[in-house]
């Protein structure tokens, strides 16, 4: 399992405590220092079954500074993917990646289904 997170993010801290509490083995990756590549994001988005918009960190400072709330609707999928891969802090976190499933954000009930 790959746990993509930002150590200062409170939601990531909760997710890490959850995984550790369940004694789940995972590899941790700092999203800002080792940001996801365009190819990884593309694969994760497809595997997750979610819309690409779900992968944007809408509460982040950079998202707001770039006024992405208004700009995203006029951008192509490829433009959104390029933008996401340009800065790890634009990406919603945490992300849990398994061989079969990708979860974005931390909702304990959803994670429970995956980590059984």
ChimeraX commands (.cxc) that place a marker at each C-alpha (Angstrom):
marker #1 position 0.00,0.00,0.00 radius 0.5
marker #1 position 1.17,3.50,-0.79 radius 0.5
marker #1 position 0.13,6.29,1.56 radius 0.5
marker #1 position 0.63,9.67,-0.13 radius 0.5
marker #1 position 0.42,12.43,2.44 radius 0.5
marker #1 position 1.55,15.83,3.68 radius 0.5
marker #1 position 2.81,15.57,7.28 radius 0.5
marker #1 position 1.29,18.89,8.42 radius 0.5
marker #1 position -2.17,18.04,7.06 radius 0.5
marker #1 position -4.55,17.21,9.93 radius 0.5
marker #1 position -6.56,14.80,7.77 radius 0.5
marker #1 position -3.35,13.00,6.81 radius 0.5
marker #1 position -2.40,12.76,10.49 radius 0.5
marker #1 position -5.78,11.15,11.25 radius 0.5
marker #1 position -5.38,8.73,8.35 radius 0.5
marker #1 position -1.86,7.78,9.47 radius 0.5
marker #1 position -3.10,7.14,13.01 radius 0.5
marker #1 position -5.88,5.02,11.55 radius 0.5
marker #1 position -3.44,2.91,9.48 radius 0.5
marker #1 position -0.99,2.59,12.37 radius 0.5
marker #1 position -3.80,1.65,14.75 radius 0.5
marker #1 position -4.82,-1.15,12.41 radius 0.5
marker #1 position -1.16,-2.18,12.11 radius 0.5
marker #1 position -1.37,-1.82,8.33 radius 0.5
marker #1 position 1.91,-2.01,6.44 radius 0.5
marker #1 position 2.37,0.87,3.99 radius 0.5
marker #1 position 4.96,2.99,2.27 radius 0.5
marker #1 position 4.64,6.68,3.11 radius 0.5
marker #1 position 5.33,9.36,0.52 radius 0.5
marker #1 position 5.56,13.11,1.15 radius 0.5
marker #1 position 3.37,14.69,-1.52 radius 0.5
marker #1 position 5.29,17.97,-1.69 radius 0.5
marker #1 position 8.81,16.53,-1.67 radius 0.5
marker #1 position 8.00,13.64,-4.00 radius 0.5
marker #1 position 5.03,14.90,-5.95 radius 0.5
marker #1 position 3.00,12.49,-8.05 radius 0.5
marker #1 position 3.92,12.38,-11.72 radius 0.5
marker #1 position 1.46,13.05,-14.50 radius 0.5
marker #1 position 1.48,9.33,-15.32 radius 0.5
marker #1 position 0.84,8.30,-11.71 radius 0.5
marker #1 position -2.00,10.78,-11.35 radius 0.5
marker #1 position -3.57,9.64,-14.60 radius 0.5
marker #1 position -3.45,6.01,-13.48 radius 0.5
marker #1 position -4.74,6.84,-9.99 radius 0.5
marker #1 position -7.64,8.89,-11.34 radius 0.5
marker #1 position -8.65,6.08,-13.68 radius 0.5
marker #1 position -8.32,3.42,-10.97 radius 0.5
marker #1 position -10.26,5.52,-8.45 radius 0.5
marker #1 position -13.28,5.92,-10.73 radius 0.5
marker #1 position -13.51,9.53,-9.53 radius 0.5
marker #1 position -13.65,12.70,-11.60 radius 0.5
marker #1 position -10.32,14.50,-11.88 radius 0.5
marker #1 position -11.81,17.45,-9.96 radius 0.5
marker #1 position -11.92,15.20,-6.88 radius 0.5
marker #1 position -8.10,15.16,-6.93 radius 0.5
marker #1 position -7.75,18.91,-6.41 radius 0.5
marker #1 position -7.03,20.21,-2.92 radius 0.5
marker #1 position -9.80,22.80,-2.97 radius 0.5
marker #1 position -8.99,24.06,0.53 radius 0.5
marker #1 position -5.34,24.68,-0.27 radius 0.5
marker #1 position -3.70,28.09,-0.43 radius 0.5
marker #1 position -2.34,27.58,-3.96 radius 0.5
marker #1 position -5.73,26.45,-5.28 radius 0.5
marker #1 position -7.25,29.67,-3.98 radius 0.5
marker #1 position -4.37,31.89,-5.15 radius 0.5
marker #1 position -4.69,30.52,-8.67 radius 0.5
marker #1 position -8.48,31.02,-8.57 radius 0.5
marker #1 position -8.95,27.45,-9.75 radius 0.5
marker #1 position -12.55,27.27,-8.59 radius 0.5
marker #1 position -13.48,29.41,-11.59 radius 0.5
marker #1 position -10.75,28.29,-14.01 radius 0.5
marker #1 position -11.11,24.49,-13.79 radius 0.5
marker #1 position -14.45,24.37,-15.58 radius 0.5
marker #1 position -12.87,25.82,-18.73 radius 0.5
marker #1 position -9.79,23.60,-18.67 radius 0.5
marker #1 position -9.36,20.36,-20.59 radius 0.5
marker #1 position -8.62,17.09,-18.82 radius 0.5
marker #1 position -4.99,17.28,-19.98 radius 0.5
marker #1 position -4.60,20.83,-18.69 radius 0.5
marker #1 position -5.97,19.77,-15.31 radius 0.5
marker #1 position -3.62,16.79,-15.23 radius 0.5
marker #1 position -0.63,19.01,-16.09 radius 0.5
marker #1 position -1.62,21.42,-13.35 radius 0.5
marker #1 position -2.03,18.68,-10.73 radius 0.5
marker #1 position 1.35,17.20,-11.55 radius 0.5
marker #1 position 3.06,20.61,-11.36 radius 0.5
marker #1 position 2.76,20.94,-7.56 radius 0.5
marker #1 position 2.01,18.28,-4.97 radius 0.5
marker #1 position 0.17,20.77,-2.79 radius 0.5
marker #1 position -2.52,21.13,-5.45 radius 0.5
marker #1 position -3.38,17.46,-4.97 radius 0.5
marker #1 position -5.98,16.40,-2.42 radius 0.5
marker #1 position -4.58,14.17,0.25 radius 0.5
marker #1 position -4.19,11.71,1.69 radius 0.5
marker #1 position -4.23,9.22,-1.16 radius 0.5
marker #1 position -4.22,5.50,-0.47 radius 0.5
marker #1 position -3.06,3.39,-3.39 radius 0.5
marker #1 position -3.37,-0.39,-3.53 radius 0.5
marker #1 position -3.05,-2.75,-6.48 radius 0.5
marker #1 position -6.78,-2.45,-7.17 radius 0.5
marker #1 position -8.08,0.69,-5.46 radius 0.5
marker #1 position -7.22,4.37,-5.07 radius 0.5
marker #1 position -8.89,6.41,-2.33 radius 0.5
marker #1 position -8.62,10.20,-2.23 radius 0.5
marker #1 position -9.21,11.98,1.07 radius 0.5
marker #1 position -9.85,10.19,4.34 radius 0.5
marker #1 position -13.27,8.78,5.03 radius 0.5
marker #1 position -12.83,6.06,7.64 radius 0.5
marker #1 position -15.78,3.96,6.44 radius 0.5
marker #1 position -14.38,3.84,2.88 radius 0.5
marker #1 position -10.88,3.04,4.08 radius 0.5
marker #1 position -12.30,0.29,6.32 radius 0.5
marker #1 position -13.49,-1.58,3.23 radius 0.5
marker #1 position -10.00,-1.46,1.70 radius 0.5
marker #1 position -7.77,-2.26,4.67 radius 0.5
marker #1 position -9.68,-5.33,5.92 radius 0.5
marker link #1:1,2 radius 0.2
marker link #1:2,3 radius 0.2
marker link #1:3,4 radius 0.2
marker link #1:4,5 radius 0.2
marker link #1:5,6 radius 0.2
marker link #1:6,7 radius 0.2
marker link #1:7,8 radius 0.2
marker link #1:8,9 radius 0.2
marker link #1:9,10 radius 0.2
marker link #1:10,11 radius 0.2
marker link #1:11,12 radius 0.2
marker link #1:12,13 radius 0.2
marker link #1:13,14 radius 0.2
marker link #1:14,15 radius 0.2
marker link #1:15,16 radius 0.2
marker link #1:16,17 radius 0.2
marker link #1:17,18 radius 0.2
marker link #1:18,19 radius 0.2
marker link #1:19,20 radius 0.2
marker link #1:20,21 radius 0.2
marker link #1:21,22 radius 0.2
marker link #1:22,23 radius 0.2
marker link #1:23,24 radius 0.2
marker link #1:24,25 radius 0.2
marker link #1:25,26 radius 0.2
marker link #1:26,27 radius 0.2
marker link #1:27,28 radius 0.2
marker link #1:28,29 radius 0.2
marker link #1:29,30 radius 0.2
marker link #1:30,31 radius 0.2
marker link #1:31,32 radius 0.2
marker link #1:32,33 radius 0.2
marker link #1:33,34 radius 0.2
marker link #1:34,35 radius 0.2
marker link #1:35,36 radius 0.2
marker link #1:36,37 radius 0.2
marker link #1:37,38 radius 0.2
marker link #1:38,39 radius 0.2
marker link #1:39,40 radius 0.2
marker link #1:40,41 radius 0.2
marker link #1:41,42 radius 0.2
marker link #1:42,43 radius 0.2
marker link #1:43,44 radius 0.2
marker link #1:44,45 radius 0.2
marker link #1:45,46 radius 0.2
marker link #1:46,47 radius 0.2
marker link #1:47,48 radius 0.2
marker link #1:48,49 radius 0.2
marker link #1:49,50 radius 0.2
marker link #1:50,51 radius 0.2
marker link #1:51,52 radius 0.2
marker link #1:52,53 radius 0.2
marker link #1:53,54 radius 0.2
marker link #1:54,55 radius 0.2
marker link #1:55,56 radius 0.2
marker link #1:56,57 radius 0.2
marker link #1:57,58 radius 0.2
marker link #1:58,59 radius 0.2
marker link #1:59,60 radius 0.2
marker link #1:60,61 radius 0.2
marker link #1:61,62 radius 0.2
marker link #1:62,63 radius 0.2
marker link #1:63,64 radius 0.2
marker link #1:64,65 radius 0.2
marker link #1:65,66 radius 0.2
marker link #1:66,67 radius 0.2
marker link #1:67,68 radius 0.2
marker link #1:68,69 radius 0.2
marker link #1:69,70 radius 0.2
marker link #1:70,71 radius 0.2
marker link #1:71,72 radius 0.2
marker link #1:72,73 radius 0.2
marker link #1:73,74 radius 0.2
marker link #1:74,75 radius 0.2
marker link #1:75,76 radius 0.2
marker link #1:76,77 radius 0.2
marker link #1:77,78 radius 0.2
marker link #1:78,79 radius 0.2
marker link #1:79,80 radius 0.2
marker link #1:80,81 radius 0.2
marker link #1:81,82 radius 0.2
marker link #1:82,83 radius 0.2
marker link #1:83,84 radius 0.2
marker link #1:84,85 radius 0.2
marker link #1:85,86 radius 0.2
marker link #1:86,87 radius 0.2
marker link #1:87,88 radius 0.2
marker link #1:88,89 radius 0.2
marker link #1:89,90 radius 0.2
marker link #1:90,91 radius 0.2
marker link #1:91,92 radius 0.2
marker link #1:92,93 radius 0.2
marker link #1:93,94 radius 0.2
marker link #1:94,95 radius 0.2
marker link #1:95,96 radius 0.2
marker link #1:96,97 radius 0.2
marker link #1:97,98 radius 0.2
marker link #1:98,99 radius 0.2
marker link #1:99,100 radius 0.2
marker link #1:100,101 radius 0.2
marker link #1:101,102 radius 0.2
marker link #1:102,103 radius 0.2
marker link #1:103,104 radius 0.2
marker link #1:104,105 radius 0.2
marker link #1:105,106 radius 0.2
marker link #1:106,107 radius 0.2
marker link #1:107,108 radius 0.2
marker link #1:108,109 radius 0.2
marker link #1:109,110 radius 0.2
marker link #1:110,111 radius 0.2
marker link #1:111,112 radius 0.2
marker link #1:112,113 radius 0.2
marker link #1:113,114 radius 0.2
marker link #1:114,115 radius 0.2
marker link #1:115,116 radius 0.2
view
